[in-house]
Amino acid sequence: MKARRFVFAAVLMGFTALPLTGLNVQGGENPENPKYNLIYVPTEDQVIEKMFEMAKLSDKDTIFDLGCGDGRVVCMALKKFPGAKGIGIDLNPKRISECMESIEKYKLADDVQNFRLEFRLGDAIKVPDIERANVIFLYMLPEFMDLLEPIAATKLKPGTRIVSHDYRWHVGNWEPDITLENFQGPNRTHTLYRWTVPVTAENTPPVPTAGPDTTKGKGKLDATKGKTLEIPKGKTK
């Protein structure tokens, strides 16, 4: 109970609810409030494990789960990779309440106390520190995905992996580097996508050029040429 009170207080103080701009597969069901009356489809554990594999998840990763539902994705990640950090965001208070139950189920109260695990109540398209992530998991409808694409292209660090369940964006020309079709889960087949954020002018600060030699024999500063990579073309495995 102590962990639940601590995390819920942190949620209320640290991240207030905002209107959802896109559609969220992992929203909730509340006939009294249409803002939360969204489809909630939990991702099966077997599919989550495959998403971990596609993301090449490690102990060093900071994971954001956009539309985190009951929080199982980040909880499972931290159990499997104890050095990782996990942040889940969902608009529906009912889902955040279920995240508290997942903390207890997976025995991760210490990770909460050590600031390695956090759940936030808020709009997953308006995450103020999204650039902290180097892995993003999500199960969102195409409308949300189209809103996420320009954010991912400009705010995420090069090398960040984005793994999406069933849906992809259809704006721009940024194709997935991996598309896994017909992955067999317990009840149906699934499609999984992975993008890797490339180095671009938008997400990489300019490299300073060398000025006049003022080192007086202490060694010259060599200019380093910046390099911009094209967005990788997709391939299907």
C-alpha positions as CSV (number, residue, x, y, z in Angstrom):
1,M,0.0,0.0,0.0
2,K,2.9,2.4,0.7
3,A,4.2,2.0,-2.9
4,R,0.7,2.6,-4.3
5,R,0.2,5.8,-2.2
6,F,3.7,7.1,-3.2
7,V,3.3,6.5,-6.9
8,F,-0.3,7.8,-7.2
9,A,0.8,11.0,-5.3
10,A,3.7,11.4,-7.8
11,V,1.3,10.9,-10.7
12,L,-1.1,13.6,-9.4
13,M,1.7,16.1,-8.7
14,G,4.0,15.4,-11.6
15,F,1.8,15.0,-14.7
16,T,-1.8,16.4,-14.9
17,A,-4.3,15.1,-17.4
18,L,-4.5,16.8,-20.8
19,P,-7.0,16.4,-23.6
20,L,-6.0,13.6,-26.0
21,T,-5.2,14.9,-29.4
22,G,-5.2,11.5,-31.2
23,L,-6.9,8.2,-30.7
24,N,-5.4,5.8,-28.1
25,V,-5.8,2.0,-28.4
26,Q,-5.0,1.8,-24.7
27,G,-7.5,4.3,-23.4
28,G,-10.3,3.1,-21.2
29,E,-14.0,2.7,-20.9
30,N,-16.2,5.2,-19.0
31,P,-19.7,5.8,-20.4
32,E,-20.0,8.9,-18.2
33,N,-16.9,10.6,-19.6
34,P,-16.4,10.4,-23.4
35,K,-12.7,11.6,-23.0
36,Y,-11.9,8.2,-21.5
37,N,-14.3,6.2,-23.7
38,L,-11.6,4.7,-25.8
39,I,-10.8,1.2,-26.8
40,Y,-8.6,-0.8,-24.4
41,V,-6.9,-3.8,-25.9
42,P,-4.1,-5.3,-23.6
43,T,-1.1,-6.6,-25.5
44,E,-0.5,-10.3,-24.8
45,D,2.7,-11.2,-22.9
46,Q,4.1,-13.3,-25.8
47,V,3.7,-10.2,-28.1
48,I,5.4,-8.0,-25.6
49,E,8.4,-10.3,-25.4
50,K,8.7,-10.2,-29.2
51,M,8.6,-6.4,-29.0
52,F,11.5,-6.5,-26.5
53,E,13.4,-8.6,-28.9
54,M,12.8,-6.3,-31.8
55,A,13.9,-3.3,-29.7
56,K,17.1,-5.0,-28.7
57,L,16.2,-4.0,-25.1
58,S,19.0,-3.8,-22.6
59,D,19.7,-2.8,-19.0
60,K,20.9,0.6,-20.1
61,D,17.7,1.7,-21.8
62,T,15.1,4.3,-20.8
63,I,11.8,3.0,-22.0
64,F,8.6,5.1,-22.6
65,D,5.3,3.3,-23.1
66,L,2.9,5.7,-24.7
67,G,-0.7,4.6,-23.8
68,C,0.6,2.2,-21.2
69,G,-2.7,0.6,-20.1
70,D,-2.1,-1.6,-17.1
71,G,1.6,-0.9,-17.2
72,R,2.7,-4.5,-17.9
73,V,5.1,-3.5,-20.7
74,V,7.4,-1.4,-18.6
75,C,7.0,-3.7,-15.6
76,M,7.9,-6.7,-17.6
77,A,10.9,-4.8,-19.1
78,L,12.3,-3.8,-15.7
79,K,11.9,-7.4,-14.4
80,K,13.8,-8.7,-17.4
81,F,16.4,-5.9,-17.6
82,P,16.9,-4.6,-14.0
83,G,19.1,-1.7,-14.9
84,A,16.6,-0.2,-17.3
85,K,14.2,2.7,-16.5
86,G,10.6,2.7,-17.4
87,I,8.0,5.5,-17.8
88,G,4.4,4.7,-18.7
89,I,1.8,7.4,-19.7
90,D,-2.0,7.0,-20.0
91,L,-4.9,9.4,-20.1
92,N,-7.3,7.2,-18.2
93,P,-7.1,7.2,-14.3
94,K,-8.5,3.7,-14.3
95,R,-5.5,2.5,-16.3
96,I,-3.1,4.3,-13.9
97,S,-4.9,2.6,-11.0
98,E,-4.2,-0.8,-12.7
99,C,-0.5,0.3,-13.1
100,M,-0.4,0.5,-9.3
101,E,-1.6,-3.1,-9.1
102,S,1.1,-4.1,-11.7
103,I,3.8,-2.6,-9.5
104,E,2.7,-4.8,-6.7
105,K,2.2,-7.9,-8.9
106,Y,5.8,-7.6,-10.3
107,K,7.3,-6.5,-7.0
108,L,8.8,-3.3,-8.3
109,A,8.2,-1.0,-5.3
110,D,11.9,-0.5,-4.9
111,D,12.2,0.6,-8.5
112,V,9.6,3.3,-7.8
113,Q,11.4,4.5,-4.7
114,N,14.7,4.6,-6.6
115,F,13.0,6.6,-9.5
116,R,13.5,3.8,-12.0
117,L,9.8,3.3,-12.6
118,E,7.1,5.9,-13.1
119,F,3.5,6.1,-14.3
120,R,2.0,9.3,-15.4
121,L,-1.6,10.4,-15.9
122,G,-1.6,12.5,-19.1
123,D,-1.7,12.9,-22.8
124,A,0.8,10.5,-24.5
125,I,1.3,12.9,-27.5
126,K,2.4,15.8,-25.2
127,V,5.1,14.2,-23.1
128,P,7.5,17.1,-22.1
129,D,10.6,14.9,-21.7
130,I,10.1,12.5,-24.6
131,E,13.7,13.1,-25.6
132,R,14.9,11.1,-22.6
133,A,13.7,7.9,-24.3
134,N,15.9,5.6,-26.3
135,V,13.2,3.0,-26.6
136,I,9.5,3.7,-27.2
137,F,6.7,1.1,-27.1
138,L,3.2,1.8,-28.2
139,Y,-0.1,0.3,-29.4
140,M,-1.9,3.3,-30.8
141,L,-4.3,3.9,-33.7
142,P,-3.1,5.4,-37.0
143,E,-4.4,8.9,-36.1
144,F,-2.1,9.0,-33.1
145,M,0.8,7.5,-35.1
146,D,0.6,10.2,-37.7
147,L,0.8,12.9,-34.9
148,L,3.8,11.1,-33.4
149,E,5.9,10.9,-36.5
150,P,7.1,14.5,-36.6
151,I,7.7,14.4,-32.9
152,A,9.8,11.3,-33.2
153,A,11.7,12.7,-36.2
154,T,12.7,15.9,-34.5
155,K,12.8,15.3,-30.7
156,L,14.1,11.8,-30.2
157,K,17.8,11.0,-30.0
158,P,19.5,9.3,-33.0
159,G,19.5,5.5,-32.4
160,T,16.2,5.5,-30.4
161,R,14.1,2.5,-31.3
162,I,10.3,2.8,-31.7
163,V,8.4,-0.5,-31.7
164,S,4.6,-0.4,-32.5
165,H,2.0,-3.1,-32.3
166,D,-0.3,-3.5,-35.3
167,Y,-0.3,0.2,-36.4
168,R,2.1,2.5,-38.2
169,W,2.2,6.1,-39.4
170,H,1.4,6.9,-43.0
171,V,2.7,10.5,-43.2
172,G,6.0,11.5,-44.6
173,N,8.4,8.9,-46.1
174,W,9.9,7.4,-43.0
175,E,9.4,3.6,-43.4
176,P,10.0,1.0,-40.7
177,D,13.4,-0.7,-40.8
178,I,11.6,-3.9,-39.8
179,T,8.1,-5.0,-40.4
180,L,7.2,-8.4,-38.8
181,E,3.9,-9.7,-40.3
182,N,1.8,-12.6,-39.1
183,F,3.5,-13.0,-35.7
184,Q,1.4,-15.7,-34.0
185,G,0.2,-14.8,-30.6
186,P,-2.0,-16.9,-28.3
187,N,-5.3,-15.8,-30.0
188,R,-4.5,-14.2,-33.3
189,T,-1.7,-13.0,-35.6
190,H,0.0,-9.6,-35.1
191,T,2.0,-7.1,-37.1
192,L,5.0,-5.4,-35.4
193,Y,7.0,-2.5,-36.7
194,R,10.3,-1.0,-35.7
195,W,11.8,2.3,-36.6
196,T,15.3,3.5,-35.6
197,V,15.8,7.3,-35.4
198,P,18.5,8.3,-37.8
199,V,20.9,11.2,-37.5
200,T,19.3,14.3,-39.0
201,A,19.9,18.1,-39.0
202,E,16.8,18.4,-36.8
203,N,17.8,16.1,-34.0
204,T,21.6,16.7,-34.0
205,P,23.2,20.0,-32.8
206,P,25.6,21.5,-35.4
207,V,29.3,20.6,-35.0
208,P,31.4,23.7,-34.4
209,T,34.1,24.4,-36.9
210,A,37.7,25.0,-35.9
211,G,38.7,28.6,-35.3
212,P,42.2,30.1,-35.5
213,D,45.0,28.2,-33.9
214,T,45.5,29.8,-30.5
215,T,46.9,26.8,-28.7
216,K,50.6,27.9,-29.1
217,G,52.1,24.5,-29.4
218,K,49.6,22.7,-27.2
219,G,47.9,21.1,-30.1
220,K,45.4,22.3,-32.7
221,L,41.6,21.8,-32.6
222,D,40.6,19.7,-35.6
223,A,37.2,20.5,-37.1
224,T,34.9,17.5,-37.2
225,K,32.5,17.2,-40.2
226,G,28.9,16.5,-39.3
227,K,27.2,13.7,-41.1
228,T,23.5,13.4,-42.0
229,L,22.1,10.0,-42.7
230,E,19.0,9.5,-44.9
231,I,16.0,7.9,-43.2
232,P,16.4,4.2,-43.8
233,K,14.1,2.5,-46.3
234,G,11.9,-0.2,-44.9
235,K,12.5,-3.9,-45.2
236,T,10.3,-6.8,-44.3
237,K,11.5,-9.9,-42.4
